[in-house]
Amino acid sequence: MPSFDVVIEPDLVELRNAVDQAGREIATRFDFKGTSAAVELASATPSTRELLLLGDSDFQLDQVRDLLLARLARRGVDIRFLDLSAARQKIGGDRMRWPVAVRSGIDADSARRIVAAVKASRRKVQAVVQGDTVRVTGAQRDDLQRTIALLRSEHPEWPLAFRNFRD
């Protein structure tokens, strides 16, 4: 029976490369000379991936963010993986820190919304939550391809990927 998995999973190699490129550009740019501006990949464990943006002011943090987003776009990493809603923190003196979480895996609420969307489509497919992925199975390959198109159109705010497509 044909099936596929719905996941939210960034390409970690490209993410690390984009962070490294942004860090190199920050080190060479004239307007960042003598400042604490930096971007770091704080942790690379699967459960707590986080980027740290460092700077001397809110304006500088915005510049670091724009630089990072440009590097991510060039490397082909979807910027919807980044959760930029965290508060900026003052860490002493004029220095500021901005923790940016990297989304990975489908949380329980999002998985339920995906399953509900698949069921509401009234196609001959079933969706089952399996940890941080959603497995969709169906009798025909065409139904699965229509389901992929449906999920992409109904949830454009999530960087969904469809893996493990089997006939």
C-alpha positions, 0 to 999 in steps of 0.5 A: 500500500503506497505511503509517505511521511510528513515531516518538518526537518531542516537540512542541518548541513546547509544550516550550519554552512549558512551560519558559518558564512554569515559569521565570516561576513560579520567578521569582515564587514566594516560596520561590524568591526570592534563590535560583539556582533556574531551568529552562532549555532548554540546546540546541535542536538535534535531536541534543542536546536537554537541559533544565537544572534549577538549584537550591541543594539537592537539595530545591530541584531536586526542587521545580523538577522537580515544577513543570516536570512540572506545566507539561508536563502542562498543556501536553500534553507527555508526561513520558516524553520526559524522561530523569530518570536523569542524576546531579545535579552540584554546580557550585560553592558551594551550587549544583546542576545537573541535566541532563535529556535530552529523548528524540527519535528511536528508538534502534537497540535500541528499533527492533529491539524494535519490529520484533520485536514486529511480526513476532511478532504474525504479522499481514500487516505488515512493519516496516523501520527507516529512520534514527530511525523505523520504517516499517510497511506492510501490505495492509489498513488494519485490520491497521495499526490493530491493529499500532498498538494492539499497539505501544501496549500492549506498549511503554507506557514509550515515548511512541510517535507514529504519523505519516504514515499513508497509504492 
